[in-house]
Amino acid sequence: MRPYRVLVVDDEPDFLETLVRRLERREIPARGAASGKEALAVLETEPCDVMILDVKMPGMDGLEVLRVVKTRWPAVEVILLTGHASVESGIQGMELGAFDYVMKPCKLADLIPKVEQAYERKLLRERAGPP
Amino acid sequence: MDKDYSLLRLKLIAVTLGFSLIPLFLVGTSLYVQFDRAYSARVKETLRTVAEDRRHALDLFFDERISQLTTLAYTHTLDELVRSSVLQDLFELIQRRSKYYVDLGVIDQNGDHLAYAGPYPLLGVNYREAPWFQSVMQRGVHISDVFLGVRKVPHFVIAVLRWEGARCWVLRATINTDLFESMVRAAQVGKGGEAYLVNEKNILQTASRFHGQVLTEAPTPNLARFRGTRLLDEELPRGRMLMAATWLRNVPWMLVVLEDPREELLPILETRSLALGLMVLSICAVVGGTVFVVRLVIAQLVESDRQKAALDANLLQTSKMAALGRLAAGIAHEINNPLAVIQEKAGWIHDLLEEEDVQASENFREFAEAVGKIEQHVDRARKVTHRLLGFARRMEPVRQPVDVNRLVEETLQFLENEALHRNIRIHVERDPSAPEVVSDGAQLQQVLLNILNNAIDAVGRDGQVWVTTQFDPAAREVRVQVADSGPGIPSEILGKIFDPFFTTKKLGSGTGLGLSICHSILTNLGGRIEAANRAEGGAVFTVSVPVNDLRA
C-alpha cells in the first residue's frame, strides 16, 4: 500500500466507483465522494493527501470545492478533472492552487504519475514547514 | 443588383442634367433674345435715320430749285425775258452752277411759249390744256411727276408763276433725273439695299435697283400720305425686306429705302450660330461631366456595397463559427463523460483479466483482445472530441506550446491530395533546432493553410512548392517560408496584398480577406507576415513567430 490517501470526487457514480476500485487495485488507498458536499464531509473525518476533483458537477462545482479545500485544508493537493476543454476554468483552477488539470477521458496510466507528483509536492511543502 | 445600379445611374444623370441644362437654356435663350431685340431695334433706327437724312437732302434740293426759279422770275420782267438773248444768258448762268437744268422756258397766261433757252425747238407750243400749266396757274408753283417726254429721257418740270401787275406768266424749267437719282441712291445700304422715289400712284420716279425702270409700278405697297417716317417689314419678290418710307415736303413723292435684313442682321446670325455652338459645347461638357461623375459615384457605390457585403458575409461566417464552436464544445463535453466511464470500465476489465484464474480461461485471449479494442476505440473517440474542443477553442485566442515543425506537417496533410491531383511537388525542409513557440496553434495553422493554398493556386498545375522552417536564435523567432514556382506577385500590387478586400481572384470567388486576416492574426500573436518575389520566379511568403518562452 502507498503511503498516501486519494479522494476522488465525481458526480458520475459509475466513473467514481470504477476509478476508486482501480486505484485500490494498484495499492493506492482511495475513497469516493459523489458531490462536493460529500467530499467536504469526508475531509472533516478522514485525512486525505491528493484529491481528484471533477470541475463540472451539479450543486457545488469543482472550483467552489477547490476554494473551500484550499482555505480549510491547504495541505491537500488537488488535480482537476474536466470534460470541457475550457482553458479558463483550468487556468482559474491553477490560480486557485490546483496542482494540475487533466482532460477527461484520461488514461489511468497518465493519471497515476500526476497523483504521485502531487503527493511528492505535498511532502516537499510539509518538509519546508507550515505555509 | 446591376439593374438597381443602372436605374440609379439613369436617375442621377437625369436629375443632374435637368438642373444644369435648364438654367443653361434659360440663360442662353434670354441672352440671345435680348441681344436680338436690341440689335434689330438698332438696325431699324439706323434705317430710319438714313431715310430721314435723304428726305431732308431732297427737300432742300427742291427748295433750292424753287427759290432759284422764283428769284429769276421776280428779278426779270416778261418783256425782258422774251428777248431771247436774256433768257439764254440766264440759262447759261445757272447751267454754270448746276447741271440739273435741261432748258428754261417762259409761257404767258394764255399758255403760249414765248421764250425758250435750251436744245429743243419748243417755241410756239401752246400749253393751255396741259395739266401742269393749269396746276401752276392755280397754285403758283408746280413740280411735275417724272415723264419721258419727246426725248425719251426721264425728266420733270418745275414751274413758278409770276404776277406782273394784272397779267401773269410762268417760268418753266426742265430737270434731268439722272443727277437727281444719284442723290436718292446715296441712301442705298449694302449689297441688297436700295432707295427710290414713288409718286402718289406708286409709280417709280427713279429707277429701282432691283425692281424695274422709271415709270413702272413699284413693288412696295402704295401708302397714303403721312407725316414722319414709317418702318415696315415687307414681303417682296426678293424676299423679306426692311422698308423705311417718308413723304417729301414739296413734292407728292415718297422716298422708299429698302434694306436686306439678312445682310444687316448678319452679326446677329453670327451671334446666333456662336451661341448655338457654345450651347452645344456646354451641353456636351455638362453631359460628359455628368456621365463621368455619375459613373465615378456608381463605381464607388458598387465598391462600398461589395465591401459591405463581404464584411457582412465575414461577420455572418464569424457568428456561425462561434455558434458552431459552442455546439461542438457542448457535444464534446457530453460525450467525454460517458467516454470516461467506458474507459474506466474497460480499464477495470483489463485489470481483472490480469488475475491468474481468469488467465486460465479458454476465452482469455478473446476477452483481452475485445477489451484492448474497446480501449483503442475509446482513445479514437477521445481524439475526435478533443479535436472538436480544439475547433471550438479556435474562436478564442490561446497561448500554448506549439511545435511549428509538427504544425507544418499537420497542415500539409490537408493539402496532400490537392497537390497530388494537380501534380505539384511539395518540398519540406525542417530545422530540427526550432524550439516550441508559445502561440495559438489553431490560428497559426489557419495562416499556414491560407498561404499554402495560395501557393498551390498560384502554381496551378505541374510545379513545385517549397516549405522551409528556420530558427533564428538572435531574433528568437521561428520562421516558415512558403515559396512557389508560380508567376509571382506583380510589383505594383505587392504593397497592397495584405489590405482588406484586396483580391486578384475574380469577383465572388474570394472575399479578399484571407491575407488580411493572416496579417492581423500574426500581429495579434506578435509575429509578422511578409511577401516577396523570388529572383528565379514565383512568390515567397515568410511567417515569423516569436518564441515567447518564459526566458524572453
Interface residues (C-beta under 8 A of the other chain):
Chain A: E12 D14 F15 T18 L19 R21 R22 R25 K56 G83 H84 A85 S86 V87 M103 K104 P105 C106 K107 L108
Chain B: A329 A332 H333 N336 N337 L339 A340 V341 I342 Q343 E344 K345 G347 W348 D351 V378 D379 R382 H386 L389 G390 A392 R393 E396 V398
